């Protein structure tokens, strides 16, 4: 029985169902902040499916050879995906596509550039070495934070017919960007040796892990200052503070020997914590 639950937990976490739930929690957090109805809209389902597919594709992309169509085809065959993996991919693609066509035309158009950036994050395209966007100098974390911010703040606001140019939405966008940026810091430190071996110049590779940790903490402190300027209740501000404090704790705790569950459950799970804290402050 214990073995069964261990395997189930591994599938949920490392097959990226959990990160899809984190994406949904960020959309729901945006709905709470904007006093919208807490609903699972077509966009929420689309984002869950898209997040699942994108993160799984990114994991497999390290084993794919994009130099030619034939080499790509051969490398896909070499993955030797199980029947369960194929089912997840096919069902996830059908699920995501179905809800994509349920979206408004405005949201669909806004998704196009974000989708291109997301694909180029994992697929090489640039220069003689055909570099990925994530391999360009200092692009990795800002790009991830930008994509997450727009998909979990701007697009849900557009779907709910909220003015995205309002100061309150802009504040949310900035805070979400900084929050996600800080959550990426432990992952960036974890990958420092791999990035260094591949000549990927990330912040910890160039400036060291200690300065990177300090930068992540400063970013979260700035994020806390900004969300205290938001026109919201003190309960909401405290809820946001609490999730930011947990993010600071993860940065301080991060060490090379931390398990994958630390990063994918505790660090990523801070997004779910933020939603839960807001729900307690607003939704009850």
Secondary structure, 3 states (H helix, E strand, C coil): CHHHHHHHHHHHHHCCHHHHHHHHHHHHHHHHHCCCCCCCCHHHHHHHHHHHHHHHHHHHHCCCCCCCHHHHHHHHHHCCCCHHHHHHHHHHHHHHHHHHCCCCHHHHHHHHHHHHHHHHHHCCCECCCCECHHHCCCCHHHHHHHHHHHHHHHHHHHHCCCCCCCHHHHHHHHHHHHHHHHHHHHHHHHCHHHHHHCCCCCHHHHHCHHHHHHHHHHHHHHHHHHHCCCCCCHHHHHHHHHHHHHHHHHHHHCCCCCCHHHHHHHHCCHHHHHHHHHHHHHHC
